[in-house]
Amino acid sequence: MREEDSLRSYMAAHLTATSFASHVARCVQKQLLQFDRQAAIHFDCSQNVFHLYGYTQGKMLSLLLTLAEVEEWKAAGPYALDRYIFGQLAAKGISLVHMTPYLRAVFSQV
């Protein structure tokens, strides 16, 4: 297992749902900004809800999850929440421009 994978596994096992969702959101945000410099991606974790929202590739995005759902994705694997988010973005027509080291880590955990 690569060092980054073991670190993410540790994070999934030990961070709260709020902290883990915030970390994943920052990773997704960074990736989307790399693909589209005009993107505006934001996230909030409050009152038992995780909300990722913004604008990228000419499309609006909004994704709501309860923190209980975040816990379920954490339990499913260290990159399961990332995969879920990118799947939801793909359903909205937001594409992955190319594979990056982060995306390879996300999708190699399937």
MOPAC internal coordinates of N, CA, C and O (Angstrom, degrees):
PM7 1SCF
backbone

  N    0.0000 0     0.00 0     0.00 0    0    0    0
  C    1.4460 1     0.00 0     0.00 0    1    0    0
  C    1.5260 1   108.67 1     0.00 0    2    1    0
  O    1.2310 1   120.66 1   -46.84 1    3    2    1
  N    1.2986 1   116.34 1   133.16 1    3    2    1
  C    1.4606 1   120.25 1   178.61 1    5    3    2
  C    1.5257 1   110.20 1   -70.22 1    6    5    3
  O    1.2310 1   121.45 1   -23.40 1    7    6    5
  N    1.3309 1   114.83 1   156.60 1    7    6    5
  C    1.4641 1   120.48 1  -177.75 1    9    7    6
  C    1.5269 1   112.44 1   -57.86 1   10    9    7
  O    1.2310 1   120.16 1   138.03 1   11   10    9
  N    1.3616 1   117.31 1   -41.97 1   11   10    9
  C    1.4617 1   119.92 1  -179.50 1   13   11   10
  C    1.5255 1   111.14 1   -63.14 1   14   13   11
  O    1.2310 1   120.91 1   141.91 1   15   14   13
  N    1.3436 1   115.87 1   -38.09 1   15   14   13
  C    1.4564 1   119.89 1   179.82 1   17   15   14
  C    1.5191 1   110.89 1   -66.21 1   18   17   15
  O    1.2310 1   120.28 1   139.13 1   19   18   17
  N    1.3280 1   117.07 1   -40.87 1   19   18   17
  C    1.4593 1   119.01 1  -179.62 1   21   19   18
  C    1.5280 1   110.32 1   -69.44 1   22   21   19
  O    1.2310 1   119.98 1   145.11 1   23   22   21
  N    1.3259 1   117.65 1   -34.89 1   23   22   21
  C    1.4621 1   120.59 1   176.37 1   25   23   22
  C    1.5245 1   110.17 1   -64.61 1   26   25   23
  O    1.2310 1   120.12 1   135.39 1   27   26   25
  N    1.3280 1   117.37 1   -44.61 1   27   26   25
  C    1.4680 1   120.51 1   179.26 1   29   27   26
  C    1.5242 1   110.08 1   -64.76 1   30   29   27
  O    1.2310 1   119.89 1   141.96 1   31   30   29
  N    1.3308 1   117.81 1   -38.04 1   31   30   29
  C    1.4665 1   120.64 1   176.99 1   33   31   30
  C    1.5228 1   110.54 1   -61.72 1   34   33   31
  O    1.2310 1   120.82 1   137.64 1   35   34   33
  N    1.3254 1   116.04 1   -42.36 1   35   34   33
  C    1.4632 1   120.87 1   177.88 1   37   35   34
  C    1.5273 1   110.07 1   -62.14 1   38   37   35
  O    1.2310 1   120.54 1   136.23 1   39   38   37
  N    1.3262 1   116.58 1   -43.77 1   39   38   37
  C    1.4654 1   120.72 1   179.69 1   41   39   38
  C    1.5252 1   110.84 1   -61.68 1   42   41   39
  O    1.2310 1   120.42 1   135.34 1   43   42   41
  N    1.3244 1   116.80 1   -44.66 1   43   42   41
  C    1.4627 1   120.66 1  -179.66 1   45   43   42
  C    1.5243 1   111.05 1   -62.47 1   46   45   43
  O    1.2310 1   120.82 1   144.67 1   47   46   45
  N    1.3176 1   116.04 1   -35.33 1   47   46   45
  C    1.4618 1   120.16 1  -177.72 1   49   47   46
  C    1.5260 1   112.91 1   -78.27 1   50   49   47
  O    1.2310 1   119.78 1   150.97 1   51   50   49
  N    1.3307 1   118.02 1   -29.03 1   51   50   49
  C    1.4626 1   119.27 1  -168.94 1   53   51   50
  C    1.5271 1   116.44 1  -118.13 1   54   53   51
  O    1.2310 1   119.09 1   161.28 1   55   54   53
  N    1.3182 1   119.33 1   -18.72 1   55   54   53
  C    1.4631 1   119.90 1   179.59 1   57   55   54
  C    1.5258 1   110.71 1   -80.68 1   58   57   55
  O    1.2310 1   120.82 1   -26.18 1   59   58   57
  N    1.3120 1   116.03 1   153.82 1   59   58   57
  C    1.4605 1   120.04 1   172.30 1   61   59   58
  C    1.5268 1   108.66 1   -67.55 1   62   61   59
  O    1.2310 1   120.71 1   -16.54 1   63   62   61
  N    1.3117 1   116.24 1   163.46 1   63   62   61
  C    1.4682 1   120.18 1   178.42 1   65   63   62
  C    1.5269 1   110.77 1   -59.11 1   66   65   63
  O    1.2310 1   120.26 1   139.73 1   67   66   65
  N    1.3133 1   117.11 1   -40.27 1   67   66   65
  C    1.4656 1   121.09 1  -179.92 1   69   67   66
  C    1.5235 1   111.38 1   -63.86 1   70   69   67
  O    1.2310 1   120.29 1   132.77 1   71   70   69
  N    1.3232 1   117.05 1   -47.23 1   71   70   69
  C    1.4698 1   120.69 1  -179.62 1   73   71   70
  C    1.5209 1   111.31 1   -65.86 1   74   73   71
  O    1.2310 1   120.43 1   138.47 1   75   74   73
  N    1.3339 1   116.78 1   -41.53 1   75   74   73
  C    1.4578 1   120.33 1  -179.61 1   77   75   74
  C    1.5313 1   110.60 1   -66.37 1   78   77   75
  O    1.2310 1   120.28 1   134.68 1   79   78   77
  N    1.3345 1   117.06 1   -45.32 1   79   78   77
  C    1.4675 1   120.57 1   179.01 1   81   79   78
  C    1.5273 1   110.61 1   -61.24 1   82   81   79
  O    1.2310 1   120.26 1   141.35 1   83   82   81
  N    1.3226 1   117.10 1   -38.65 1   83   82   81
  C    1.4675 1   120.71 1   178.32 1   85   83   82
  C    1.5220 1   111.02 1   -64.83 1   86   85   83
  O    1.2310 1   120.47 1   138.43 1   87   86   85
  N    1.3286 1   116.70 1   -41.57 1   87   86   85
  C    1.4665 1   119.96 1   178.08 1   89   87   86
  C    1.5284 1   110.64 1   -62.52 1   90   89   87
  O    1.2310 1   120.58 1   131.65 1   91   90   89
  N    1.3278 1   116.50 1   -48.35 1   91   90   89
  C    1.4660 1   120.63 1   179.90 1   93   91   90
  C    1.5295 1   109.97 1   -60.86 1   94   93   91
  O    1.2310 1   120.16 1   137.29 1   95   94   93
  N    1.3194 1   117.30 1   -42.71 1   95   94   93
  C    1.4701 1   120.63 1   179.62 1   97   95   94
  C    1.5222 1   111.06 1   -60.79 1   98   97   95
  O    1.2310 1   119.99 1   139.91 1   99   98   97
  N    1.3256 1   117.62 1   -40.09 1   99   98   97
  C    1.4680 1   119.98 1   177.89 1  101   99   98
  C    1.5270 1   110.74 1   -65.29 1  102  101   99
  O    1.2310 1   120.03 1   142.33 1  103  102  101
  N    1.3275 1   117.54 1   -37.67 1  103  102  101
  C    1.4724 1   120.69 1   177.38 1  105  103  102
  C    1.5269 1   110.77 1   -65.15 1  106  105  103
  O    1.2310 1   120.48 1   133.78 1  107  106  105
  N    1.3276 1   116.68 1   -46.22 1  107  106  105
  C    1.4688 1   121.44 1   178.57 1  109  107  106
  C    1.5289 1   109.63 1   -62.90 1  110  109  107
  O    1.2310 1   120.55 1   135.49 1  111  110  109
  N    1.3213 1   116.56 1   -44.51 1  111  110  109
  C    1.4644 1   121.80 1   178.76 1  113  111  110
  C    1.5281 1   111.02 1   -57.55 1  114  113  111
  O    1.2310 1   120.65 1   131.73 1  115  114  113
  N    1.3162 1   116.37 1   -48.27 1  115  114  113
  C    1.4671 1   120.85 1  -179.63 1  117  115  114
  C    1.5269 1   110.86 1   -60.58 1  118  117  115
  O    1.2310 1   120.68 1   138.17 1  119  118  117
  N    1.3498 1   116.31 1   -41.83 1  119  118  117
  C    1.4596 1   119.94 1  -179.39 1  121  119  118
  C    1.5195 1   111.29 1   -65.97 1  122  121  119
  O    1.2310 1   120.10 1   135.11 1  123  122  121
  N    1.3191 1   117.41 1   -44.89 1  123  122  121
  C    1.4637 1   120.33 1  -179.52 1  125  123  122
  C    1.5260 1   111.49 1   -65.66 1  126  125  123
  O    1.2310 1   120.09 1   143.99 1  127  126  125
  N    1.3228 1   117.44 1   -36.01 1  127  126  125
  C    1.4678 1   120.48 1   176.34 1  129  127  126
  C    1.5220 1   111.54 1   -67.71 1  130  129  127
  O    1.2310 1   120.59 1   148.50 1  131  130  129
  N    1.3210 1   116.47 1   -31.50 1  131  130  129
  C    1.4664 1   119.82 1   176.68 1  133  131  130
  C    1.5297 1   109.91 1   -66.14 1  134  133  131
  O    1.2310 1   120.06 1   142.87 1  135  134  133
  N    1.3237 1   117.49 1   -37.13 1  135  134  133
  C    1.4570 1   121.97 1  -179.94 1  137  135  134
  C    1.5285 1   112.43 1   -78.27 1  138  137  135
  O    1.2310 1   120.12 1   148.52 1  139  138  137
  N    1.3272 1   117.38 1   -31.48 1  139  138  137
  C    1.4641 1   121.86 1  -174.54 1  141  139  138
  C    1.5268 1   108.70 1  -143.02 1  142  141  139
  O    1.2310 1   120.74 1   -77.50 1  143  142  141
  N    1.3156 1   116.20 1   102.50 1  143  142  141
  C    1.4764 1   121.12 1  -176.99 1  145  143  142
  C    1.5315 1   112.29 1   -64.74 1  146  145  143
  O    1.2310 1   119.92 1   162.87 1  147  146  145
  N    1.3250 1   117.77 1   -17.13 1  147  146  145
  C    1.4641 1   121.56 1   179.01 1  149  147  146
  C    1.5283 1   112.24 1   -90.38 1  150  149  147
  O    1.2310 1   120.35 1   178.19 1  151  150  149
  N    1.3184 1   116.94 1    -1.81 1  151  150  149
  C    1.4656 1   120.93 1  -178.13 1  153  151  150
  C    1.5241 1   110.87 1   -63.22 1  154  153  151
  O    1.2310 1   121.35 1   -30.99 1  155  154  153
  N    1.3085 1   115.02 1   149.01 1  155  154  153
  C    1.4664 1   122.38 1   173.64 1  157  155  154
  C    1.5257 1   106.44 1  -131.51 1  158  157  155
  O    1.2310 1   120.75 1   -77.49 1  159  158  157
  N    1.3153 1   116.17 1   102.51 1  159  158  157
  C    1.4605 1   121.87 1  -175.30 1  161  159  158
  C    1.5249 1   108.51 1  -116.68 1  162  161  159
  O    1.2310 1   120.54 1   -49.34 1  163  162  161
  N    1.3282 1   116.57 1   130.66 1  163  162  161
  C    1.4613 1   122.33 1  -178.64 1  165  163  162
  C    1.5243 1   109.08 1  -132.95 1  166  165  163
  O    1.2310 1   120.98 1   -18.26 1  167  166  165
  N    1.3194 1   115.72 1   161.74 1  167  166  165
  C    1.4561 1   119.80 1   175.15 1  169  167  166
  C    1.5180 1   109.68 1  -150.70 1  170  169  167
  O    1.2310 1   121.50 1   -28.26 1  171  170  169
  N    1.3220 1   114.74 1   151.74 1  171  170  169
  C    1.4603 1   122.80 1   176.68 1  173  171  170
  C    1.5191 1   108.48 1  -137.98 1  174  173  171
  O    1.2310 1   120.96 1   -36.80 1  175  174  173
  N    1.3001 1   115.77 1   143.20 1  175  174  173
  C    1.4613 1   122.40 1   170.98 1  177  175  174
  C    1.5221 1   106.31 1  -126.35 1  178  177  175
  O    1.2310 1   120.89 1   -71.54 1  179  178  177
  N    1.3229 1   115.90 1   108.46 1  179  178  177
  C    1.4594 1   119.00 1   178.72 1  181  179  178
  C    1.5162 1   109.71 1  -157.58 1  182  181  179
  O    1.2310 1   121.40 1   -26.94 1  183  182  181
  N    1.3069 1   114.92 1   153.06 1  183  182  181
  C    1.4622 1   122.53 1   176.79 1  185  183  182
  C    1.5241 1   112.61 1    46.33 1  186  185  183
  O    1.2310 1   121.29 1  -131.79 1  187  186  185
  N    1.3334 1   115.14 1    48.21 1  187  186  185
  C    1.4579 1   121.91 1   174.66 1  189  187  186
  C    1.5295 1   114.00 1    68.91 1  190  189  187
  O    1.2310 1   119.91 1  -160.61 1  191  190  189
  N    1.3381 1   117.78 1    19.39 1  191  190  189
  C    1.4653 1   121.52 1  -178.88 1  193  191  190
  C    1.5249 1   109.90 1  -132.68 1  194  193  191
  O    1.2310 1   121.12 1   -40.82 1  195  194  193
  N    1.3248 1   115.46 1   139.18 1  195  194  193
  C    1.4584 1   123.13 1   172.42 1  197  195  194
  C    1.5210 1   106.67 1  -108.85 1  198  197  195
  O    1.2310 1   120.13 1   -53.76 1  199  198  197
  N    1.3188 1   117.37 1   126.24 1  199  198  197
  C    1.4632 1   122.13 1  -177.96 1  201  199  198
  C    1.5237 1   109.01 1  -127.29 1  202  201  199
  O    1.2310 1   120.53 1   -60.58 1  203  202  201
  N    1.3194 1   116.60 1   119.42 1  203  202  201
  C    1.4643 1   123.83 1   173.89 1  205  203  202
  C    1.5254 1   105.92 1  -109.62 1  206  205  203
  O    1.2310 1   120.38 1   -52.77 1  207  206  205
  N    1.3177 1   116.88 1   127.23 1  207  206  205
  C    1.4611 1   119.36 1  -175.50 1  209  207  206
  C    1.5220 1   110.51 1  -151.59 1  210  209  207
  O    1.2310 1   121.31 1   -17.15 1  211  210  209
  N    1.3160 1   115.10 1   162.85 1  211  210  209
  C    1.4519 1   119.02 1   177.69 1  213  211  210
  C    1.5162 1   112.36 1   152.45 1  214  213  211
  O    1.2310 1   122.18 1    28.89 1  215  214  213
  N    1.3382 1   113.43 1  -151.11 1  215  214  213
  C    1.4556 1   121.79 1  -172.87 1  217  215  214
  C    1.5214 1   107.94 1  -146.01 1  218  217  215
  O    1.2310 1   120.28 1   -50.03 1  219  218  217
  N    1.3204 1   117.06 1   129.97 1  219  218  217
  C    1.4603 1   121.85 1   175.10 1  221  219  218
  C    1.5202 1   109.33 1  -157.36 1  222  221  219
  O    1.2310 1   120.80 1   -29.32 1  223  222  221
  N    1.3106 1   116.08 1   150.68 1  223  222  221
  C    1.4584 1   123.23 1   178.50 1  225  223  222
  C    1.5295 1   111.78 1    50.95 1  226  225  223
  O    1.2310 1   120.79 1  -144.95 1  227  226  225
  N    1.3301 1   116.10 1    35.05 1  227  226  225
  C    1.4558 1   121.22 1   178.48 1  229  227  226
  C    1.5130 1   114.72 1    75.43 1  230  229  227
  O    1.2310 1   119.95 1  -167.00 1  231  230  229
  N    1.3232 1   117.69 1    13.00 1  231  230  229
  C    1.4640 1   121.41 1  -176.91 1  233  231  230
  C    1.5264 1   110.60 1  -129.83 1  234  233  231
  O    1.2310 1   121.52 1   -35.15 1  235  234  233
  N    1.3257 1   114.69 1   144.85 1  235  234  233
  C    1.4601 1   121.15 1   173.91 1  237  235  234
  C    1.5233 1   108.16 1   -82.15 1  238  237  235
  O    1.2310 1   120.78 1   -33.04 1  239  238  237
  N    1.3210 1   116.11 1   146.96 1  239  238  237
  C    1.4549 1   119.41 1   175.46 1  241  239  238
  C    1.5150 1   109.36 1  -134.92 1  242  241  239
  O    1.2310 1   121.16 1   -34.23 1  243  242  241
  N    1.3080 1   115.38 1   145.77 1  243  242  241
  C    1.4518 1   122.11 1   175.74 1  245  243  242
  C    1.5190 1   107.31 1  -153.48 1  246  245  243
  O    1.2310 1   120.89 1   -53.46 1  247  246  245
  N    1.3077 1   115.90 1   126.54 1  247  246  245
  C    1.4600 1   121.57 1  -178.97 1  249  247  246
  C    1.5200 1   108.07 1  -136.07 1  250  249  247
  O    1.2310 1   120.46 1   -56.30 1  251  250  249
  N    1.3186 1   116.72 1   123.70 1  251  250  249
  C    1.4612 1   122.78 1   178.81 1  253  251  250
  C    1.5180 1   109.89 1  -114.89 1  254  253  251
  O    1.2310 1   120.74 1   -46.48 1  255  254  253
  N    1.3183 1   116.18 1   133.52 1  255  254  253
  C    1.4589 1   122.44 1   173.70 1  257  255  254
  C    1.5208 1   108.24 1  -136.64 1  258  257  255
  O    1.2310 1   120.36 1   -35.61 1  259  258  257
  N    1.3123 1   116.92 1   144.39 1  259  258  257
  C    1.4599 1   118.60 1   170.31 1  261  259  258
  C    1.5234 1   107.55 1   -76.20 1  262  261  259
  O    1.2310 1   120.43 1   -20.86 1  263  262  261
  N    1.3177 1   116.78 1   159.14 1  263  262  261
  C    1.4632 1   119.12 1   177.53 1  265  263  262
  C    1.5248 1   110.88 1   -67.41 1  266  265  263
  O    1.2310 1   119.96 1   155.52 1  267  266  265
  N    1.3394 1   117.68 1   -24.48 1  267  266  265
  C    1.4652 1   120.56 1   173.72 1  269  267  266
  C    1.5297 1   110.06 1   -65.52 1  270  269  267
  O    1.2310 1   120.16 1   140.92 1  271  270  269
  N    1.3277 1   117.30 1   -39.08 1  271  270  269
  C    1.4675 1   120.63 1   176.00 1  273  271  270
  C    1.5254 1   110.66 1   -66.47 1  274  273  271
  O    1.2310 1   120.13 1   141.09 1  275  274  273
  N    1.3249 1   117.37 1   -38.91 1  275  274  273
  C    1.4658 1   120.55 1   176.05 1  277  275  274
  C    1.5254 1   109.33 1   -59.45 1  278  277  275
  O    1.2310 1   120.10 1   137.25 1  279  278  277
  N    1.3287 1   117.42 1   -42.75 1  279  278  277
  C    1.4758 1   121.12 1   177.74 1  281  279  278
  C    1.5278 1   110.85 1   -59.42 1  282  281  279
  O    1.2310 1   120.23 1   139.53 1  283  282  281
  N    1.3268 1   117.16 1   -40.47 1  283  282  281
  C    1.4704 1   120.89 1   178.57 1  285  283  282
  C    1.5228 1   110.55 1   -63.39 1  286  285  283
  O    1.2310 1   120.14 1   136.67 1  287  286  285
  N    1.3342 1   117.34 1   -43.33 1  287  286  285
  C    1.4676 1   120.43 1   178.95 1  289  287  286
  C    1.5219 1   110.44 1   -66.84 1  290  289  287
  O    1.2310 1   119.93 1   141.94 1  291  290  289
  N    1.3290 1   117.74 1   -38.06 1  291  290  289
  C    1.4727 1   120.96 1   176.13 1  293  291  290
  C    1.5247 1   110.20 1   -58.21 1  294  293  291
  O    1.2310 1   120.84 1   135.43 1  295  294  293
  N    1.3289 1   116.01 1   -44.57 1  295  294  293
  C    1.4647 1   120.93 1  -178.57 1  297  295  294
  C    1.5267 1   111.84 1   -67.78 1  298  297  295
  O    1.2310 1   120.25 1   153.87 1  299  298  297
  N    1.3259 1   117.14 1   -26.13 1  299  298  297
  C    1.4670 1   121.30 1  -178.34 1  301  299  298
  C    1.5241 1   112.93 1   -74.80 1  302  301  299
  O    1.2310 1   120.10 1   161.78 1  303  302  301
  N    1.3227 1   117.41 1   -18.22 1  303  302  301
  C    1.4625 1   120.47 1   179.12 1  305  303  302
  C    1.5102 1   110.98 1   151.79 1  306  305  303
  O    1.2310 1   120.35 1   -21.47 1  307  306  305
  N    1.3281 1   116.94 1   158.53 1  307  306  305
  C    1.4641 1   120.47 1  -174.37 1  309  307  306
  C    1.5299 1   114.65 1   -64.49 1  310  309  307
  O    1.2310 1   119.84 1   155.43 1  311  310  309
  N    1.3316 1   117.90 1   -24.57 1  311  310  309
  C    1.4662 1   120.56 1   179.36 1  313  311  310
  C    1.5302 1   112.22 1  -116.54 1  314  313  311
  O    1.2310 1   119.89 1  -169.36 1  315  314  313
  N    1.3229 1   117.81 1    10.64 1  315  314  313
  C    1.4660 1   120.85 1  -177.31 1  317  315  314
  C    1.5272 1   111.89 1   -62.79 1  318  317  315
  O    1.2310 1   119.95 1   139.37 1  319  318  317
  N    1.3181 1   117.70 1   -40.63 1  319  318  317
  C    1.4685 1   120.34 1   178.98 1  321  319  318
  C    1.5272 1   110.68 1   -64.70 1  322  321  319
  O    1.2310 1   120.15 1   138.69 1  323  322  321
  N    1.3161 1   117.32 1   -41.31 1  323  322  321
  C    1.4720 1   121.16 1   177.31 1  325  323  322
  C    1.5313 1   110.12 1   -59.22 1  326  325  323
  O    1.2310 1   120.72 1   132.55 1  327  326  325
  N    1.3520 1   116.23 1   -47.45 1  327  326  325
  C    1.4680 1   120.30 1  -179.84 1  329  327  326
  C    1.5234 1   110.63 1   -60.39 1  330  329  327
  O    1.2310 1   120.88 1   137.17 1  331  330  329
  N    1.3294 1   115.93 1   -42.83 1  331  330  329
  C    1.4619 1   119.79 1   179.17 1  333  331  330
  C    1.5325 1   110.35 1   -59.97 1  334  333  331
  O    1.2310 1   120.56 1   133.06 1  335  334  333
  N    1.3314 1   116.54 1   -46.94 1  335  334  333
  C    1.4670 1   120.50 1  -179.19 1  337  335  334
  C    1.5241 1   110.62 1   -61.31 1  338  337  335
  O    1.2310 1   119.97 1   132.76 1  339  338  337
  N    1.3312 1   117.65 1   -47.24 1  339  338  337
  C    1.4686 1   119.37 1  -179.71 1  341  339  338
  C    1.5256 1   111.28 1   -65.39 1  342  341  339
  O    1.2310 1   119.85 1   147.80 1  343  342  341
  N    1.3294 1   117.90 1   -32.20 1  343  342  341
  C    1.4627 1   120.89 1   174.64 1  345  343  342
  C    1.5210 1   111.82 1   -64.31 1  346  345  343
  O    1.2310 1   120.68 1   137.70 1  347  346  345
  N    1.3298 1   116.31 1   -42.30 1  347  346  345
  C    1.4633 1   120.82 1   177.66 1  349  347  346
  C    1.5283 1   111.11 1   -65.91 1  350  349  347
  O    1.2310 1   120.61 1   141.47 1  351  350  349
  N    1.3198 1   116.45 1   -38.53 1  351  350  349
  C    1.4683 1   119.97 1   177.67 1  353  351  350
  C    1.5248 1   110.63 1   -65.56 1  354  353  351
  O    1.2310 1   120.35 1   139.06 1  355  354  353
  N    1.3346 1   116.94 1   -40.94 1  355  354  353
  C    1.4670 1   120.62 1   178.32 1  357  355  354
  C    1.5270 1   110.54 1   -61.46 1  358  357  355
  O    1.2310 1   120.42 1   141.13 1  359  358  357
  N    1.3303 1   116.80 1   -38.87 1  359  358  357
  C    1.4630 1   120.68 1   178.49 1  361  359  358
  C    1.5283 1   111.42 1   -63.74 1  362  361  359
  O    1.2310 1   120.16 1   155.54 1  363  362  361
  N    1.3242 1   117.31 1   -24.46 1  363  362  361
  C    1.4657 1   122.09 1   177.72 1  365  363  362
  C    1.5317 1   111.79 1   -91.13 1  366  365  363
  O    1.2310 1   120.42 1  -175.96 1  367  366  365
  N    1.3445 1   116.80 1     4.04 1  367  366  365
  C    1.4553 1   120.93 1   178.16 1  369  367  366
  C    1.5155 1   114.72 1    88.08 1  370  369  367
  O    1.2310 1   120.30 1  -167.89 1  371  370  369
  N    1.3251 1   117.03 1    12.11 1  371  370  369
  C    1.4666 1   121.56 1   178.18 1  373  371  370
  C    1.5224 1   107.12 1   -93.53 1  374  373  371
  O    1.2310 1   120.94 1   -60.05 1  375  374  373
  N    1.3314 1   115.81 1   119.95 1  375  374  373
  C    1.4615 1   119.77 1  -171.42 1  377  375  374
  C    1.5210 1   112.57 1  -104.35 1  378  377  375
  O    1.2310 1   121.88 1   -21.75 1  379  378  377
  N    1.3202 1   114.00 1   158.25 1  379  378  377
  C    1.4589 1   121.67 1   171.93 1  381  379  378
  C    1.5231 1   106.22 1   -86.24 1  382  381  379
  O    1.2310 1   120.18 1   -62.68 1  383  382  381
  N    1.2991 1   117.26 1   117.32 1  383  382  381
  C    1.4596 1   121.79 1  -174.18 1  385  383  382
  C    1.5202 1   110.93 1   -66.49 1  386  385  383
  O    1.2310 1   120.26 1   136.57 1  387  386  385
  N    1.3250 1   117.11 1   -43.43 1  387  386  385
  C    1.4622 1   122.22 1   175.79 1  389  387  386
  C    1.5282 1   108.77 1  -160.96 1  390  389  387
  O    1.2310 1   121.01 1   -16.16 1  391  390  389
  N    1.3083 1   115.67 1   163.84 1  391  390  389
  C    1.4629 1   120.29 1   179.09 1  393  391  390
  C    1.5248 1   109.70 1   -74.87 1  394  393  391
  O    1.2310 1   121.18 1   -44.06 1  395  394  393
  N    1.3041 1   115.34 1   135.94 1  395  394  393
  C    1.4612 1   122.77 1   176.42 1  397  395  394
  C    1.5274 1   107.10 1  -121.05 1  398  397  395
  O    1.2310 1   119.35 1   -11.95 1  399  398  397
  N    1.3128 1   118.84 1   168.05 1  399  398  397
  C    1.4687 1   119.12 1   176.78 1  401  399  398
  C    1.5364 1   112.54 1   -54.79 1  402  401  399
  O    1.2310 1   120.32 1   139.48 1  403  402  401
  N    1.3230 1   117.00 1   -40.52 1  403  402  401
  C    1.4682 1   120.14 1   177.92 1  405  403  402
  C    1.5264 1   110.82 1   -62.16 1  406  405  403
  O    1.2310 1   119.99 1   132.23 1  407  406  405
  N    1.3247 1   117.63 1   -47.77 1  407  406  405
  C    1.4655 1   120.29 1  -178.79 1  409  407  406
  C    1.5243 1   111.63 1   -66.34 1  410  409  407
  O    1.2310 1   120.04 1   145.60 1  411  410  409
  N    1.3289 1   117.54 1   -34.40 1  411  410  409
  C    1.4678 1   119.44 1   175.19 1  413  411  410
  C    1.5270 1   109.97 1   -62.02 1  414  413  411
  O    1.2310 1   120.21 1   138.95 1  415  414  413
  N    1.3203 1   117.21 1   -41.05 1  415  414  413
  C    1.4697 1   120.45 1   177.45 1  417  415  414
  C    1.5268 1   110.41 1   -64.31 1  418  417  415
  O    1.2310 1   120.32 1   137.06 1  419  418  417
  N    1.3199 1   116.99 1   -42.94 1  419  418  417
  C    1.4629 1   121.53 1  -179.49 1  421  419  418
  C    1.5224 1   110.91 1   -60.57 1  422  421  419
  O    1.2310 1   120.26 1   131.33 1  423  422  421
  N    1.3255 1   117.11 1   -48.67 1  423  422  421
  C    1.4573 1   120.15 1  -172.97 1  425  423  422
  C    1.5219 1   114.08 1   -90.77 1  426  425  423
  O    1.2310 1   119.55 1   171.97 1  427  426  425
  N    1.3186 1   118.47 1    -8.03 1  427  426  425
  C    1.4682 1   119.80 1   175.38 1  429  427  426
  C    1.5201 1   111.12 1   -81.76 1  430  429  427
  O    1.2310 1   119.86 1   168.90 1  431  430  429
  N    1.3148 1   117.87 1   -11.10 1  431  430  429
  C    1.4659 1   122.78 1  -177.71 1  433  431  430
  C    1.5231 1   112.44 1   -89.05 1  434  433  431
  O    1.2310 1   119.56 1  -173.11 1  435  434  433
  N    1.3223 1   118.45 1     6.89 1  435  434  433
  C    1.4692 1   121.82 1  -175.92 1  437  435  434
  C    1.5043 1   110.71 1   -65.64 1  438  437  435
  O    1.2310 1   120.10 1   180.00 1  439  438  437

